[in-house]
């Protein structure tokens, strides 16, 4: 059996409290308005009559309003219990109960009026025309309250469904981010373990051991993010240094990296391990493919509400299109960015002279 989480209980309690507050506010204001309408339209015009009983009229109005308040509360309770029924069935049951309560309200009003104002037995000198006229107003009053209650309850129901939809979308987004991240980690691990295997086959055991130790450090640091789907640029640059230290074991002096990072941009939020696949591709198509010394330039610049990250390396396969030349790494990165920021982000690859440049433009968001 699934038990509700603390956040779900909090939302339910807040929704119930808000609905209850709305109900009592409407009840008080509605019946105060009813009192003013009856006083102005029925009682006030009788002030000039010689046998006018003001005290009796006010007492009768008080009894009428209190009974109406109780009956409308009863109608609210009935509708709340049946609102989960099919709409047609709920409407029929609600307005049927409103008609019954309107009848009860009408009898109470007539009885109170004749007893308190004219000191008569409540059914004395009662004719159907008089009863029918009062009954129409009484039932209309209950029908109006029923319509108001329906609007309140179905509005609350729509809000609850909207909240559930937002939670479902958030859960789906989190699941998608985790799936893409788990797709990335084995991809990187495969490449690194393949390099370690190659070193072992070449009997370069010390270098293989060093690379394995650095790999363990890298994964130990990256796993610190597992409980969260967000990181920040400063932390990602530290992880990138760990990754590059692994690759430098492989390529030694062939791999050189230059950083040009705006200090303020290090606060920017972004998905974990988002830079690693870009730099990995730069190494694969630059350092590894060229078999000679290569420089990778990484620059980060803030432009108002956006952050521009450039990764540039010498070489690259300019004759191959983006989808074929860069495989799963950059397509994975683009999808993670779009999902994380919930908006299309720019991730482009272009060849400039003898260099290949990857440009990433994302919203500049910092944690408050």
C-alpha positions as CSV (number, residue, x, y, z in Angstrom):
1,X,0.0,0.0,0.0
2,X,1.3,3.5,-0.9
3,X,1.5,5.9,1.9
4,X,1.2,9.7,1.2
5,X,4.5,11.6,1.5
6,X,4.9,14.6,3.8
7,X,4.7,17.0,0.9
8,X,1.4,15.4,-0.3
9,X,-0.1,15.6,3.2
10,X,0.9,19.3,3.5
11,X,-0.7,20.1,0.1
12,X,-3.9,18.2,1.1
13,X,-4.1,20.0,4.4
14,X,-3.4,23.4,2.8
15,X,-6.1,22.7,0.1
16,X,-8.6,21.7,2.8
17,X,-7.8,24.7,5.0
18,X,-8.2,27.1,2.0
19,X,-11.5,25.5,0.9
20,X,-12.9,25.6,4.5
21,X,-11.9,29.3,4.8
22,X,-13.6,30.1,1.4
23,X,-16.8,28.2,2.6
24,X,-17.2,30.1,5.9
25,X,-16.4,33.4,4.2
26,X,-19.0,32.8,1.6
27,X,-21.5,31.6,4.2
28,X,-21.2,34.7,6.4
29,X,-21.1,37.2,3.5
30,X,-23.9,35.4,1.6
31,X,-26.3,35.3,4.5
32,X,-25.4,38.9,5.5
33,X,-26.3,39.9,2.0
34,X,-29.6,37.9,2.2
35,X,-30.4,39.7,5.5
36,X,-29.9,43.1,3.8
37,X,-32.0,42.2,0.8
38,X,-34.9,41.0,2.8
39,X,-34.7,44.0,5.2
40,X,-34.6,46.5,2.4
41,X,-37.1,44.9,0.0
42,X,-39.6,43.5,2.5
43,X,-39.3,45.0,6.0
44,X,-38.3,48.6,5.3
45,X,-41.4,49.3,3.0
46,X,-43.7,48.4,6.0
47,X,-42.4,51.1,8.3
48,X,-45.4,53.4,7.6
49,X,-48.0,50.7,8.5
50,X,-49.8,51.4,11.8
51,X,-49.8,47.7,12.9
52,X,-46.1,47.2,11.9
53,X,-44.2,44.9,14.4
54,X,-40.6,45.9,13.9
55,X,-39.3,43.8,16.8
56,X,-41.2,40.7,15.5
57,X,-40.0,41.3,12.0
58,X,-36.3,41.5,13.1
59,X,-36.7,38.5,15.3
60,X,-38.3,36.5,12.5
61,X,-35.5,37.6,10.1
62,X,-32.9,36.4,12.5
63,X,-34.6,33.0,12.8
64,X,-34.9,32.8,9.0
65,X,-31.2,33.6,8.4
66,X,-30.0,31.2,11.1
67,X,-32.1,28.3,9.8
68,X,-31.0,29.1,6.2
69,X,-27.4,29.2,7.4
70,X,-27.8,25.7,8.9
71,X,-29.6,24.3,5.9
72,X,-27.0,25.6,3.5
73,X,-24.3,24.1,5.6
74,X,-26.2,20.8,5.4
75,X,-26.3,21.1,1.6
76,X,-22.6,21.8,1.5
77,X,-22.0,18.6,3.5
78,X,-24.2,16.6,1.2
79,X,-22.4,17.9,-2.0
80,X,-19.0,17.2,-0.5
81,X,-19.9,13.6,0.1
82,X,-21.3,13.0,-3.5
83,X,-19.0,15.2,-5.6
84,X,-16.9,12.2,-6.6
85,X,-19.9,10.6,-8.3
86,X,-20.4,10.9,-12.1
87,X,-21.3,14.5,-12.9
88,X,-24.9,13.8,-14.1
89,X,-25.7,11.8,-11.0
90,X,-24.1,14.4,-8.8
91,X,-26.1,17.2,-10.3
92,X,-29.4,15.3,-10.0
93,X,-28.8,14.4,-6.4
94,X,-27.5,17.8,-5.4
95,X,-30.4,19.8,-6.9
96,X,-32.9,17.2,-5.5
97,X,-31.5,17.7,-2.0
98,X,-31.6,21.5,-2.6
99,X,-35.3,21.2,-3.5
100,X,-36.0,19.2,-0.3
101,X,-34.0,21.6,1.8
102,X,-35.8,24.5,0.1
103,X,-39.1,23.0,1.1
104,X,-38.0,22.7,4.7
105,X,-36.6,26.3,4.6
106,X,-40.0,27.5,3.3
107,X,-42.0,25.8,6.0
108,X,-39.7,27.2,8.7
109,X,-40.0,30.7,7.2
110,X,-43.8,30.5,7.1
111,X,-44.1,29.1,10.5
112,X,-41.7,31.6,12.0
113,X,-43.4,34.5,10.2
114,X,-46.9,33.6,11.4
115,X,-45.9,32.7,14.9
116,X,-43.5,35.5,15.7
117,X,-44.9,38.4,13.7
118,X,-48.7,37.7,13.9
119,X,-48.8,35.4,16.9
120,X,-50.8,32.7,14.9
121,X,-50.6,29.0,14.7
122,X,-48.1,28.4,11.8
123,X,-50.6,26.7,9.5
124,X,-53.5,29.1,10.3
125,X,-55.0,30.9,7.2
126,X,-52.4,29.3,5.0
127,X,-53.3,29.0,1.3
128,X,-51.3,27.3,-1.5
129,X,-50.8,30.5,-3.5
130,X,-49.0,32.1,-0.5
131,X,-47.1,28.9,0.1
132,X,-46.1,28.6,-3.5
133,X,-44.8,32.2,-3.7
134,X,-42.6,31.7,-0.6
135,X,-41.5,28.3,-1.8
136,X,-40.2,29.6,-5.1
137,X,-37.9,32.1,-3.3
138,X,-36.8,29.5,-0.8
139,X,-35.9,26.9,-3.4
140,X,-34.1,29.5,-5.5
141,X,-32.0,30.4,-2.5
142,X,-30.9,26.8,-2.0
143,X,-30.3,26.4,-5.8
144,X,-28.0,29.5,-5.7
145,X,-26.0,28.1,-2.8
146,X,-25.8,24.7,-4.6
147,X,-24.4,26.4,-7.7
148,X,-21.8,28.3,-5.6
149,X,-20.8,25.1,-3.8
150,X,-20.3,23.3,-7.1
151,X,-18.1,26.1,-8.4
152,X,-16.0,26.0,-5.3
153,X,-15.6,22.2,-5.2
154,X,-14.9,21.7,-8.9
155,X,-12.4,24.6,-8.9
156,X,-10.6,22.9,-5.9
157,X,-10.7,19.7,-7.8
158,X,-9.2,21.3,-10.9
159,X,-6.5,22.8,-8.8
160,X,-5.7,19.5,-7.2
161,X,-5.5,17.8,-10.6
162,X,-3.3,20.6,-11.8
163,X,-1.0,20.1,-8.8
164,X,-0.9,16.3,-9.5
165,X,-0.1,17.0,-13.1
166,X,2.8,19.3,-12.1
167,X,4.1,16.7,-9.7
168,X,3.9,14.0,-12.4
169,X,5.7,16.2,-14.9
170,X,8.4,16.9,-12.3
171,X,8.8,13.2,-11.5
172,X,9.0,12.4,-15.2
173,X,11.7,15.2,-15.7
174,X,13.7,13.8,-12.8
175,X,13.5,10.3,-14.1
176,X,14.5,11.5,-17.6
177,X,17.5,13.3,-16.2
178,X,18.6,10.2,-14.2
179,X,18.2,8.0,-17.2
180,X,20.4,10.3,-19.3
181,X,23.0,10.5,-16.6
182,X,23.1,6.7,-16.2
183,X,23.5,6.5,-20.0
184,X,26.5,8.8,-19.8
185,X,28.4,7.2,-16.9
186,X,28.7,3.8,-18.6
187,X,29.8,5.5,-21.8
188,X,32.6,7.3,-20.1
189,X,33.6,4.3,-18.0
190,X,33.8,2.1,-21.1
191,X,36.2,4.5,-22.8
192,X,38.4,4.8,-19.7
193,X,38.4,1.1,-18.9
194,X,39.3,0.5,-22.5
195,X,42.3,2.8,-22.2
196,X,43.4,1.1,-18.9
197,X,43.2,-2.2,-20.7
198,X,45.3,-1.0,-23.5
199,X,48.0,0.2,-21.0
200,X,48.0,-3.1,-19.3
201,X,48.4,-4.9,-22.6
202,X,51.4,-2.7,-23.3
203,X,52.8,-3.7,-19.8
204,X,52.6,-0.1,-18.7
205,X,51.3,-1.2,-15.3
206,X,52.4,1.9,-13.3
207,X,50.5,4.2,-15.7
208,X,47.5,1.9,-15.6
209,X,47.5,1.9,-11.8
210,X,47.7,5.7,-11.8
211,X,44.9,6.0,-14.2
212,X,42.7,3.6,-12.2
213,X,43.3,5.5,-9.0
214,X,42.3,8.8,-10.7
215,X,39.2,7.1,-12.1
216,X,38.2,6.0,-8.6
217,X,38.7,9.6,-7.4
218,X,36.6,10.9,-10.3
219,X,33.7,8.6,-9.6
220,X,33.9,9.2,-5.8
221,X,33.6,13.0,-6.5
222,X,30.8,12.6,-9.1
223,X,28.7,10.4,-6.8
224,X,28.4,13.2,-4.3
225,X,25.8,14.6,-6.7
226,X,23.7,11.5,-6.9
227,X,21.0,12.7,-4.5
228,X,20.5,15.9,-6.6
229,X,19.8,16.6,-10.3
230,X,21.6,19.9,-10.2
231,X,25.2,21.1,-9.8
232,X,27.0,24.3,-10.4
233,X,29.8,25.3,-12.8
234,X,32.5,25.7,-10.2
235,X,32.0,22.1,-9.1
236,X,31.8,20.9,-12.6
237,X,35.1,22.5,-13.5
238,X,36.7,20.6,-10.5
239,X,35.3,17.3,-11.8
240,X,36.5,18.2,-15.3
241,X,40.0,18.7,-13.8
242,X,39.8,15.2,-12.4
243,X,38.6,13.8,-15.7
244,X,41.5,15.5,-17.6
245,X,44.0,14.2,-15.1
246,X,42.9,10.7,-16.2
247,X,43.3,11.6,-19.8
248,X,46.7,13.2,-19.2
249,X,47.9,9.9,-18.0
250,X,47.1,8.5,-21.4
251,X,48.4,11.4,-23.6
252,X,51.0,13.1,-21.4
253,X,52.4,16.2,-23.1
254,X,50.1,15.7,-26.1
255,X,47.2,17.1,-24.0
256,X,47.2,20.8,-22.8
257,X,44.2,22.6,-21.5
258,X,43.6,26.4,-21.1
259,X,40.8,27.9,-19.0
260,X,39.3,31.4,-19.4
261,X,36.4,31.4,-16.9
262,X,34.4,34.4,-15.6
263,X,34.6,34.0,-11.8
264,X,31.0,35.1,-11.3
265,X,29.7,32.4,-13.7
266,X,31.0,29.7,-11.4
267,X,27.7,30.1,-9.4
268,X,25.6,29.0,-12.4
269,X,23.4,26.0,-12.0
270,X,23.6,23.2,-14.6
271,X,23.2,19.4,-14.8
272,X,26.0,17.3,-13.3
273,X,28.8,16.0,-15.6
274,X,27.5,18.2,-18.5
275,X,31.0,19.4,-19.6
276,X,32.7,16.0,-19.6
277,X,31.3,14.6,-22.8
278,X,32.1,17.7,-24.7
279,X,35.7,17.6,-23.6
280,X,35.8,13.9,-24.2
281,X,34.8,14.5,-27.8
282,X,37.5,17.2,-28.1
283,X,40.1,14.7,-27.0
284,X,38.8,11.9,-29.2
285,X,38.7,14.0,-32.4
286,X,41.5,16.3,-31.6
287,X,44.2,14.8,-29.3
288,X,43.7,11.2,-30.1
289,X,43.1,11.6,-33.9
290,X,46.0,14.0,-34.5
291,X,48.7,11.9,-32.7
292,X,50.5,15.1,-31.8
293,X,50.4,18.0,-29.3
294,X,47.0,19.5,-28.9
295,X,45.5,22.4,-27.0
296,X,41.9,22.5,-25.7
297,X,40.6,26.0,-24.8
298,X,37.7,26.2,-22.4
299,X,36.1,29.6,-21.9
300,X,33.0,30.6,-20.0
301,X,31.4,34.1,-20.5
302,X,28.2,35.5,-19.0
303,X,26.0,37.6,-21.3
304,X,23.1,39.1,-19.3
305,X,20.7,36.3,-18.6
306,X,22.7,33.7,-20.5
307,X,25.9,31.7,-20.1
308,X,28.1,30.9,-23.1
309,X,30.5,28.0,-22.8
310,X,33.0,27.4,-25.6
311,X,35.2,24.3,-26.0
312,X,37.7,24.6,-28.8
313,X,40.4,22.1,-29.9
314,X,42.7,21.8,-32.9
315,X,41.8,19.3,-35.6
316,X,38.5,17.4,-35.8
317,X,36.8,15.6,-38.6
318,X,35.3,18.5,-40.5
319,X,33.9,16.3,-43.3
320,X,31.6,14.4,-41.0
321,X,28.2,15.8,-39.9
322,X,27.4,16.4,-36.2
323,X,25.2,13.4,-35.7
324,X,27.8,10.9,-37.1
325,X,30.9,12.6,-35.9
326,X,29.9,13.1,-32.2
327,X,27.6,10.1,-31.5
328,X,25.8,9.8,-28.2
329,X,27.8,12.3,-26.1
330,X,26.6,15.6,-27.5
331,X,23.1,14.5,-28.4
332,X,22.8,13.2,-24.8
333,X,24.2,16.6,-23.5
334,X,21.7,18.6,-25.6
335,X,18.8,16.5,-24.3
336,X,19.9,16.9,-20.7
337,X,20.2,20.6,-21.1
338,X,16.7,21.0,-22.6
339,X,15.2,18.8,-19.9
340,X,17.0,20.5,-17.0
341,X,16.2,24.1,-18.0
342,X,12.8,23.1,-19.5
343,X,13.6,25.2,-22.6
344,X,15.5,24.6,-25.8
345,X,19.2,25.3,-25.3
346,X,21.8,26.0,-27.9
347,X,24.5,23.4,-28.5
348,X,26.3,23.8,-31.8
349,X,29.5,22.4,-33.4
350,X,31.4,24.3,-36.1
351,X,34.8,24.1,-37.8
352,X,36.8,27.3,-37.8
353,X,40.0,27.0,-39.9
354,X,41.9,24.1,-38.3
355,X,39.9,24.1,-35.1
356,X,36.6,22.6,-34.0
357,X,34.5,24.6,-31.7
358,X,31.5,23.5,-29.5
359,X,29.3,26.3,-28.3
360,X,26.8,25.9,-25.5
361,X,24.4,28.7,-24.6
362,X,22.2,28.1,-21.5
363,X,20.1,30.3,-19.1
364,X,22.2,31.8,-16.3
365,X,20.5,30.6,-13.2
366,X,22.0,30.7,-9.7
367,X,20.7,29.1,-6.5
368,X,19.1,31.6,-4.1
